[in-house]
């Protein structure tokens, strides 16, 4: 029980740190509170949707998530955006996948 409480505390602290960084970085943006609040709400709704689909399939969240395939990370997205911005050889449409950029079908 204590281990679970410590993990929850750590995750809440991490989320608060990220929200604080986003609020500090978006200081000059008008209505930043609404944008950040909307992002927090979308994240909560997304987590609830994943948990709901997992429960419907009779699986726990980690098992259900592992069946979805590789995860698109911020690092992969950042590298892909930099590649699009700096590589003049790229032309056409692309999809951003967990493996990086892929030509759009």
Order of alpha helices (4+ residues) and beta strands (2+ residues): alpha-alpha-alpha-alpha-beta-beta
